[in-house]
Amino acid sequence: MAGTVTSRLSAKAVVRAKPVSEPRAVKWLLIGIAFVFLALIVLLPLLTVFIEGMKRGWDVYISALTDPDAVSALKLTLLVAVIAVPLNAVFGVAAAWLVTKFSFRGKNLLVTLIDLPFSVSPVIAGFIFLLLFGAQGYLGPWLDEHNLQIVFATPGIVLATMFVTFPFVARELIPLMQAQGTQEEEAAATLGAKGLRIFWNVTLPNIKWALLYGIVLCNARAMGEFGAVSVVSGHIRGETNTLPLHVEILYNEYQFSASFAVASLLMMLALVTLGAKSLVEWKTAQRNKETLEG
């Protein structure tokens, strides 16, 4: 009886409690600080890139973007992203499924290795590949004998980009799949479904928006990667320069308008990626809302 009375009193207290909120002045002060900070740190530099790129006129801007070296850098950037991102997506899904659905020795080690690129400098990652596949590296003589070139070529750029970006998909999926548990997969298995069918019909629909979100983040990092790619690319004009490397070369040659023009192209790709990210976030929020209402 006493417990019932106490619970009723607690419920009434919850109903009567007024929501705690900051004074209006504090709220608007925090909003103002946030917008000022974003304007100075983010928006102003982005706007400056477009202004400097257009400073010498539309003709110079278009000429910088249609230059053969810039076109080659754009193609290579997109090619690397097209190769690296799907491979990392496959690895991320496989790693997340393994970590969250199975128990095995070495699971913590696997998770630690997935997080390793977050703590290793991209430049160090590039030097690792140079040490492995360079002409004087451990595998260099063997590659030379078989007429294979990894560093200072597209394969090295793809490998370096994959190393830097492979945690993004797995790290988006692992917390979600851990929260979902294994009940649905176990129920499907008891009904006779097998591994691939369980993944396709049960697991994938539950993780599709998180997977897309991880792919978008992975793609954004892949197109903007500089450090690791700079080490393994060799900076060969028209062959191994991605857009970030091409911007650096133009700037070092005092072609400021051209460098800012190409940088604006890279920014436009980033804005497209940001738009895709926002769409995925909106879709995820809608799905969560429908789940709660259902």
N, C-alpha and C positions, 0 to 999 in steps of 0.2 A: 504493500500500500504506500509506504513512504517513498519507495522508488518511483511509483506512478506519479505521486504528487510532485516529486522533484523534477521528473521529466516534463510534466505539464508546465511547471514554473519556468523551466529552462526554455521551452518552446515559446512561451509568452514573451520571455526576455528577448529571444531572437527576433520575434515579430516586431516588438516595440523599439528595438535598437535602431538608432538612426545611423545611416551610412557615414563613415568618417571621411571627410574630404578636406583638402587644403584650402586656405583662403583663395579667393579669385585672383588677387594680386600675385600670389605665389605661383599659381597655375600659369598665368600669362607671362610672368617673368621667365619661368622655365621654358615655355614655348618660344619666347623671344630669343633666349640664349641658344636654344637648339637651332633655330632658323639662321641666326647670325653665324653660328659656328659652321653650319653646312654651307652657307653662302660663301664664307671666306675660304674654307678648306676644300670644298668640292665644286660648287657652281662657278665661282670666279675663275679658277684654273681651267675648267672645261670651256667656259666662254672665251677665255684668252686664246685657247688653241684655235678655235674657229676664227676669231678676229685676226690673229697673226697669219693664219693660213690664207685669208682673203685680203691681206693688207696690200698686196701688189696687184690686185685685180683678179677678176674671174678667169682671164686667159692663163695667167701664171698658175692659178689653182688647178685648173683642168689639165694644164700641161704637166704639172707634177704628178697628178694621179694617173695620167695616161702614158707616162714615161715607161719604156720597156722594163726597166729594172723594178719600178713600182708594181707594174702588172705581174711580173714574175714573182715578186715578194708576196703579193696578195694570193696568187695561185698556190704558192708553197704553203702559206699560212693555212689556207682552207684545206689543202691536201693533208697536211699534218693533223689538223683537227678531225677530218673525216676518217683518218686511220686510227688515231689514238683514242678518240672519245668512244666509239663503239667497242673497241677492245677493252677499255677500262670499265665500260658499262657491263660487259659480260663478266669480267673478273669481279666487279663489285657485287653483282647479284649472286654469283657463285660463292664468294667469300662470306657475304651476309647470311646466305642460306646455311652454309656450313657452320658458321659461328653460332647462329641462333636456334638451329633445329637439331643439332647433334652435340653429344658430349664426347670429348676425346682428349687425350693427353696433348699438351702443346697448344691448347686453345688460346691461353693468355699470351703466349709467344706470338701466335698468328696475329692477334689483335694489335700487339705492340709493333710488329713489322708493318702492318697496314698503316699505322700512324707515323712510321719513321720518316717519310718525306716531309711531314709537317715540321720536323725538328732539324732536318738537314738542309743546309744552305743550297739553293739551286746551283750555285757556282761549284760547290763541292761535288754535287751530283754529276755535273758536266765533267769535272776532272776524273771522277771514277770511271766514266765511260771512256774517257781519253786514255786512262791507264790500262783499261781492259782491251780496247779495240784499236788504239793508235798504232802507228808504224813501229814505235818502240815499246808498245804495250805487251801484255802477256800473250794475247792472241794475235797480235799484229803480224808476226811472220807466217802463221798458218793462213790468215786471211789473205796475205799477199800471194802466197803460193797458189791459192784457189781463185785469185783475181776477184776478191770480194772487198768492197770498201764500205765501212760502217761510219766512221767519223769523217767529217768534212764532206758529208753526203746526206741525202735525205733519210736513209735508215737511222743514222745517228741522231738526227733531229727528232725523229719519231720516238726513238727509245728514250731520249732525254725528256721529251714532253710527257711520255707515258709515266715515267718515274715520278715526275713532279705532280701529276694530276690523278694518279690512280686511287688515292684515298677518298676522293670526293664522293663518288657513288656509294662505296661501301659504308662510309661514315654517315650518309643520309639514311641508309636502309637498316643498319644494325639496330639502332635504338627503337625504330618503329617495329621491326620484326620481333624484337625481344618483348616489347609491350603486348604484341598480338598473341604471343605464345604459340603453342603447337596443337591446340585443341581442334581447330578446323582441319588441319592436315591429318591428324589422327582419325578424325571422324570419316574423312574421305577414304583413308586407307582401310578402315573397317568395312566400308561399302564396296571394296574391291578395286579402288583406283590405284594406279601405279605412280612411280616417282614423277615422270614428266607430265603426266596428265594432272596430277595433284598440283604441281607447280603452275601449270598453264591455266587451270580452271579455279584454283583456290588461292594460291599464294600471290600470283601476279596481279589479279584484280585488286587485292588489298594493298599492294605496294606501288601501283603504277604511278601515282602522282609524286610520291617521294622519289621514285626512280627517275622520272622526268626532271624533277628539281635537281637531283644530283648530276644528271647529264648536262643540264644548263650550266651549272657551276663549273663542271669539268671543262666544258667547251669554252667558257669565258677565260679560264686560266690557261687553257691550251693555246688560244689565239694571242694572249698577251704575254706569254712566257718569254723571258729575256735571258736570265742568268745562265741556266743550263744550256740553252740553245746557243748562246754566244760562244761558249767554250767548244762545243763539238761541231759548230757549223763551218768554221774557217773564214767566214765573212766573204764568200766568193760572190761577187755581183752577178745577178741574174741566175744564180744556181742554188746557193745555200743561204741566201738572206731572206728571213721572214720579215714581216712588216715592222716589228719593233727594232730589229737590227738595221733595217733600211732607214728608219727614222734617225737612229744614232749616227749612221754614216753621213747622211745629209747634214745633220747638225754639226758634226765635226768638220765638215767641208765648208761651213759657213753659208750653206744654202738654207737659211732660216725659214723663208716662206715655203719652200718645198717640203722641208721637214715637218712644219706645222700642218701643211696640207695633208701629207700622208698620215700624220698623227690623228688628224680629224677623221680620216677614213677608218682608222683603227677604233676611234671612239664611236663612230656610227655602228660598227659591228658590235661594239660593247653595248650600245643602247638597244640594238635589236635583241641581243642576249638578255638584257635587263627586262625588256618588254615580255620576252618569253618567260622569264622567271616570275614576273608579276602575274602573268596569266596562269601559270602553274599554281602559284600561291592562292589566287582567287578560286581556282577550281578545287584546290584542296580544302579551302575554307567552306566552299559550298557543299562539298562531299561530307565534311565533318558535321555541318549544320543539318543536312538531310539525315545523317546517321543518328544524331541526337533526337531529332523530331520523330524519326521512325521508332 
